[in-house]
């Protein structure tokens, strides 16, 4: 069980970092719940999907999965920078409140977790328990990251959206470099 908690914390680090970036641009209670739920579902679901896909398919995806996740995060961060610089007429909500962007970010952060599903098969823990622990830790770390980001955002003022997008870019780059 300790190994599962350590794996869950390691997987949750990227969500924590991304949640800081989202929190910087300002979040309300509804957005915090969305972020926590979306990130938690993806973090818990991807290892389950990894087990379901089988070793062959997910094994070949595993080598490129972190690159795809990194690219998606970098693209999301770049899009956030563009939106912060040139907001369109329909941009009446902060970027963190767009459900589509949250889903893409959640997917990008958890795509490399497919391979974790195989590791879960080697432990003698139930799949439901593993998914619940990973999802729960992810939600908790995301909520803490949002709170920390919100506190940073208050201090950065109008530059919060730029900082949030930059953090997503950095998280994507760190994933590509194998640091997270």
TALINLIN-V101472 format. One record per residue. N is the residue number from 1. RES is the residue in one small letter. PHI is phi in radians with two decimals (* if undefined). PSI is psi in whole degrees, -180 to 180 (* if undefined). Layout:
N:RES:PHI:PSI ; N:RES:PHI:PSI
//
This chain:
1:x:*:-35 ; 2:x:-1.10:-41 ; 3:x:-1.07:-40 ; 4:x:-1.11:-42 ; 5:x:-1.12:-40 ; 6:x:-1.15:-41 ; 7:x:-1.10:-44 ; 8:x:-1.08:-41 ; 9:x:-1.17:-41 ; 10:x:-1.10:-42 ; 11:x:-1.18:-32 ; 12:x:-1.34:-13 ; 13:x:-1.08:-41 ; 14:x:-1.18:-36 ; 15:x:-1.16:-39 ; 16:x:-1.05:-48 ; 17:x:-1.13:-44 ; 18:x:-1.15:-37 ; 19:x:-1.13:-34 ; 20:x:-1.06:-46 ; 21:x:-1.07:-39 ; 22:x:-1.24:-42 ; 23:x:-1.13:-28 ; 24:x:-1.06:-36 ; 25:x:-1.41:0 ; 26:x:1.70:127 ; 27:x:-2.45:145 ; 28:x:-1.74:-180 ; 29:x:-1.05:-42 ; 30:x:-1.09:-43 ; 31:x:-1.19:-39 ; 32:x:-1.03:-43 ; 33:x:-1.11:-43 ; 34:x:-1.02:-49 ; 35:x:-1.06:-49 ; 36:x:-1.04:-45 ; 37:x:-1.20:-47 ; 38:x:-1.11:-47 ; 39:x:-1.10:-42 ; 40:x:-1.12:-43 ; 41:x:-1.09:-46 ; 42:x:-1.16:-43 ; 43:x:-1.10:-40 ; 44:x:-1.37:-34 ; 45:x:-1.38:-34 ; 46:x:-1.13:-43 ; 47:x:-1.09:-36 ; 48:x:-1.12:-43 ; 49:x:-1.11:-36 ; 50:x:-1.06:-42 ; 51:x:-1.16:-40 ; 52:x:-1.22:-35 ; 53:x:-1.22:-28 ; 54:x:1.61:160 ; 55:x:-1.11:-39 ; 56:x:-1.09:-56 ; 57:x:-1.21:-50 ; 58:x:-1.21:-28 ; 59:x:-1.11:-42 ; 60:x:-1.25:-33 ; 61:x:-1.24:-32 ; 62:x:-1.02:-34 ; 63:x:-1.23:-31 ; 64:x:-1.88:-4 ; 65:x:-1.10:-41 ; 66:x:-1.19:-30 ; 67:x:-1.19:-42 ; 68:x:-1.13:-43 ; 69:x:-1.09:-43 ; 70:x:-1.09:-44 ; 71:x:-1.10:-41 ; 72:x:-1.11:-41 ; 73:x:-1.16:-41 ; 74:x:-1.11:-42 ; 75:x:-1.11:-41 ; 76:x:-1.13:-42 ; 77:x:-1.12:-42 ; 78:x:-1.11:-42 ; 79:x:-1.11:-39 ; 80:x:-1.08:-40 ; 81:x:-1.12:-42 ; 82:x:-1.10:-44 ; 83:x:-1.16:-34 ; 84:x:-1.20:-36 ; 85:x:-1.37:-44 ; 86:x:-2.25:74 ; 87:x:-1.14:137 ; 88:x:-1.40:171 ; 89:x:-1.12:-25 ; 90:x:-1.57:1 ; 91:x:-1.48:77 ; 92:x:-1.77:0 ; 93:x:-2.10:151 ; 94:x:-1.06:152 ; 95:x:-0.96:-31 ; 96:x:-1.19:-13 ; 97:x:-1.69:4 ; 98:x:-1.51:116 ; 99:x:-1.06:-39 ; 100:x:-1.05:-43 ; 101:x:-1.17:-37 ; 102:x:-1.14:-40 ; 103:x:-1.13:-45 ; 104:x:-1.08:-43 ; 105:x:-1.12:-45 ; 106:x:-1.05:-42 ; 107:x:-1.12:-47 ; 108:x:-1.07:-40 ; 109:x:-1.21:-26 ; 110:x:-1.94:0 ; 111:x:-1.08:-34 ; 112:x:-1.31:-5 ; 113:x:-1.33:-5 ; 114:x:-0.99:-42 ; 115:x:-1.17:-26 ; 116:x:-1.11:-29 ; 117:x:-1.00:-36 ; 118:x:-1.20:-40 ; 119:x:-1.11:-37 ; 120:x:-1.10:-31 ; 121:x:-1.16:-25 ; 122:x:-1.43:-22 ; 123:x:-1.48:154 ; 124:x:-1.65:53 ; 125:x:-2.05:149 ; 126:x:-1.20:147 ; 127:x:-1.10:-40 ; 128:x:-1.12:-41 ; 129:x:-1.15:-44 ; 130:x:-1.07:-47 ; 131:x:-1.09:-40 ; 132:x:-1.15:-42 ; 133:x:-1.18:-47 ; 134:x:-1.09:-44 ; 135:x:-1.12:-43 ; 136:x:-1.11:-44 ; 137:x:-1.12:-41 ; 138:x:-1.08:-45 ; 139:x:-1.07:-46 ; 140:x:-1.08:-46 ; 141:x:-1.17:-35 ; 142:x:-1.15:-43 ; 143:x:-1.16:-39 ; 144:x:-1.14:-41 ; 145:x:-1.10:-39 ; 146:x:-1.10:-42 ; 147:x:-1.13:-45 ; 148:x:-1.08:-43 ; 149:x:-1.08:-40 ; 150:x:-1.10:-40 ; 151:x:-1.16:-38 ; 152:x:-1.17:-41 ; 153:x:-1.06:-37 ; 154:x:-1.07:-38 ; 155:x:-1.35:-26 ; 156:x:-1.61:-11 ; 157:x:1.07:-131 ; 158:x:-1.22:-12 ; 159:x:-1.52:5 ; 160:x:-1.03:-40 ; 161:x:-1.15:-39 ; 162:x:-1.11:-45 ; 163:x:-1.12:-43 ; 164:x:-1.05:-45 ; 165:x:-1.14:-40 ; 166:x:-1.11:-38 ; 167:x:-1.12:-42 ; 168:x:-1.07:-41 ; 169:x:-1.06:-44 ; 170:x:-1.16:-39 ; 171:x:-1.11:-43 ; 172:x:-1.04:-45 ; 173:x:-1.12:-39 ; 174:x:-1.15:-38 ; 175:x:-1.15:-44 ; 176:x:-1.07:-36 ; 177:x:-1.41:-7 ; 178:x:1.42:16 ; 179:x:-1.45:-25 ; 180:x:-2.11:*
//
